[in-house]
Amino acid sequence: MFFKSLQKLLKENIREYGMYIALFVIMLIFTITTDGIFISSRNISNLLNQTGYIAVLAVGMTLVIVIRHIDLSVGFLAGFLGAIAAIALAFWNFPVYVVIPLVLALGVVAGLLTAFPIAQLKVPAFVASLAGWLIYRGALLLVTAGTGTIIIADETFNAIGNGFIPDIPGLENFLPGVHKLTLLLGVVAIALYVVSQFRDRRKKLSYNFETLPMNMFIAKLVFISVLLALITWVLAGYNGLSWTVVIVLLVVGIYHFVTTQTVLGRHIYAVGGNPEAAELSGISVKKITYVVFGSMGMLSALSGILFASRLRSATVTAGTLFEMDAIAAAYIGGVSAAGGVGNVMGSLIGALVTMSLTSGMNLMNIDIAYQYIVRGAVLLAAVIFDVTTRSRGR
Amino acid sequence: MEILRITNLTRYFGAVPALVEVSLELQQGEVLGIVGQRGAGKSTLLQLLSGAIAPSSGDIFLANEPVTLRDVPHAQRLGIVAVPQVPKFAENLNVLHNIFLSSEIPLPYCLRLLPDDRAMAHRGGELLRSFDLSPKLLEERIANLSDEQRQIIALARALCRPSRLLLLDDALSALSFARQQAFLERIKELAARGVALIMSSDDLKHIFAVTDRILVLYQGRPIALRRTAESTPREVVELIVGSNRQERVTPMIWAFENYYLAQQQAEELRRNQEELRQNLEKQDSLNRQLIERLQNQVEALDRLNVALQEASRRLITEREAERKALARELHDQVIQDLLSYNYQLEEVENSSVAEEQREELAKIRLGIRQVVGDLRDICSDLRPPTIDNHGLSAAIRSLASQWTEQTGIPVELKIDPALGRLPEPIELGVYRIIQEGLSNIRKHADATHVKLSLQRTSAASLVVQLSDNGRGMTQPLDLAQLTDQKHFGLVGISERVSLLGGTLNLTSMPHGGLKMEIEIPSPYPTVGA
């Protein structure tokens, strides 16, 4: 009975759960092939930090693709803004609390600039952002021309990409070697998740919307909670949560809320579903385009900060191919190029899938050439899976 | 109060003029109808007013303020709401979200950022109910809607927005007749509340039902602006067609009238169809009931028949048993007693002196022996003695030779050597049938030769053929008539045959005589037979 309803649930929601299953399978395979090194606290912590700068880009890219556009300029924009941050810190001696908001603001401006020809002049996003790709690449070369790699000395800034959240002071003797604050946050997260799921369920029931049967609902709660607890435990065994992970979780949380709960989110999806209909309904498609590209620019800036901070420097080639990783992550996460379909949680999972592949294959010492081929195959498989399950669903 | 004034509004698509120098003003609560042929500029005018396209030249004043409508959202903020000819929706959102798209009801104290889905579901449900649709439709995907439902959702979407000026671009055409009438009433209500309306329509009945004035467009140019009360459909049609020549106007009026009539008739037809369907269903259920009753009766008859056969079989079996008992009684008791008396008499005779008495006694003994012989005959008639001990074939042989002895008619006997023993009811039944048949021949046939054969067939049944060369039958057999005439011979045969589950066939031979053929299925099929 239980397994039957589980089977039914998986069958009906294969699109939704497919990538979670894929991520699980990939992690399982690498754990076996690397004799458990892959799942070690150290590697998982590293993996999440590496995923960070792609994940924030993928979140922004999700919305861009949802409104039927694309942004190719984000990679070098991230690299360029990372360089600006480095320059501001190293040469202009700006304090880090000024540099970060400044760079984020610059990112928003850059996104709006990309959006201008798209929204106002109906230039295809592919072309407009390709121009941005070239321009920002040139700009990156320009600002690093005199110095080459710019070393960042600011410890606060570098902590963003390398540091971990502090532990609760005064508890050094309780569970030595385990990060207590991380554990606490993990418990809080699980509690919040369970509470929000119950509230959501009650709300749906009050509207007479369809909900999971109770046993499936409990099974899902238990499964996700155990998963969260495992991740927390693994992370707490190393240095705890890194600042990167905190930032990524914040970004994903905020974007998830905005896209699913707010009027703005609904308008973004409406524009993606049918721009003409959205316009005739009274939604300003231009405004939505500016908002989405502005957010994309801001997230590019954040990505640039994370990357520069992780390397403790701004390099000439920073940001190369970030946009491709972000787009791949979004597509693996279930975004549709036809518009109006996809969510930020999926893109986060997509980013984790691509990064897990990279990390796992590196651990297995697989040649870089084969790595690209495997990643390409996975992307293709994900999109084919998505397309076939969608046409069946309708 | 004046809501809208447009002066010399013109729009070119490339070099093609779609609308040329249209000027008009609209008061609060006024309903303006726009009519014209296809391509006359109706939709262009409404699109210009809704902000969907920009004018090439000319001005728009809203409440005496000059405005430039940048786009549809801008026009909506100014209170101009349009229902386009072909409604478009965000297909990835459900009906509820589409209705309230960009005019969501916000949750209180949330800076208009968060939508109040509960309030929207309530309001949306009310709107759908006012169109005679189920509120359940709110959760439906747009892709699953019919054309009429899409049109209704588009109207609902317009109605849930605050508006000063409502533009309906042929928005009623997809609705059913009843809903069109209801919505025309709604237009009047809206106008009474102070909303100004501009509606284009191909249906002059709609235009004349609700508008205050009618603007006629001809090839993009305004050629007339009439008060509805002072105009007639004929005049309007003349203006639409751009000619007052009888032969051009009349077909148009005809077409308009016919269109309206056809719509009305279609509605009537639909109702009739519905009624007919219901009637048919009723009739159908009645028929089913009748058939069911009939079936019950047939079943009852069947049961009765079976019971009757059973009773009849029991009767025959009991009769046979009684005969058997009677025969045994006679044989074992009466005949033995008589024989013993005969023996005593013989002793008396032997010891007697008087010759006269001895002769007398001898006579009596002869009489007794004759009685015993008669009794034996009766016994064997009651219960063929051979059948119990030696089986059917022996019994029949004895019967046949006895019969030949009695009647002097030779019987040509042919009995399957592999006949074997059969169950007692069958053996007895067959014996009685043959007995009856032979007795019939003696009584009625006047035959000189009789053939009798008993065969086992490959179908494992027993076939009895009895034929003679006598008179045969002069008329077809009627068992009921025979029963009335108290001729029970054939009736008894047919009864027994049917009790054994067999078939009886009587055929008159071409050269005189009668052939009786009986086939009895054997309940014990022999192996390999």
Contacts between the chains, C-beta under 8 A, distances in Angstrom:
chain1	res1	chain2	res2	distance
A	206	B	118	7.6
A	207	B	117	7.0
A	207	B	118	7.3
A	207	B	121	6.1
A	208	B	139	8.0
A	209	B	139	6.7
A	261	B	114	6.2
A	262	B	113	5.2
A	262	B	114	5.8
A	262	B	115	7.4
A	263	B	104	5.0
A	263	B	106	7.0
A	263	B	112	7.0
A	263	B	113	6.1
A	263	B	114	6.9
A	263	B	115	5.2
A	264	B	113	7.0
A	266	B	93	7.2
A	266	B	97	6.1
A	266	B	101	7.4
A	266	B	104	7.2
A	266	B	115	6.7
A	267	B	101	7.4
A	267	B	102	6.7
A	269	B	90	7.2
A	269	B	92	6.2
A	269	B	93	6.6
A	270	B	90	4.0
A	270	B	92	7.9
A	270	B	93	5.9
A	270	B	97	7.4
A	270	B	98	7.9
A	270	B	101	5.4
A	270	B	102	7.9
A	271	B	90	7.8
A	272	B	90	7.9
A	272	B	92	7.0
A	273	B	89	7.9
A	273	B	90	3.5
A	273	B	91	5.4
A	273	B	92	3.7
A	273	B	93	6.1
A	274	B	88	5.9
A	274	B	89	6.4
A	274	B	90	4.8
A	274	B	91	6.0
A	276	B	88	5.5
A	277	B	88	3.7
A	277	B	89	5.1
A	277	B	90	5.3
A	277	B	98	7.9
A	278	B	90	5.9
A	278	B	101	6.9
A	278	B	102	7.6
A	279	B	71	6.8
A	279	B	72	5.6
A	279	B	73	7.2
A	280	B	52	7.0
A	280	B	72	5.4
A	280	B	82	7.6
A	280	B	84	6.3
A	280	B	88	6.0
A	281	B	72	7.9
A	281	B	90	7.7
A	281	B	98	7.5
A	281	B	101	4.2
A	281	B	102	4.9
A	281	B	157	6.9
A	282	B	72	6.1
A	282	B	73	4.7
A	282	B	76	4.0
A	282	B	77	7.8
A	282	B	101	7.4
A	282	B	102	3.8
A	282	B	103	6.6
A	282	B	161	7.4
A	283	B	73	6.4
A	283	B	101	6.6
A	283	B	102	4.5
A	284	B	71	6.8
A	284	B	73	4.5
A	286	B	71	7.9
A	339	B	92	8.0
A	340	B	90	6.8
A	340	B	91	7.5
A	340	B	92	3.8
A	341	B	92	6.2
A	394	B	143	7.2
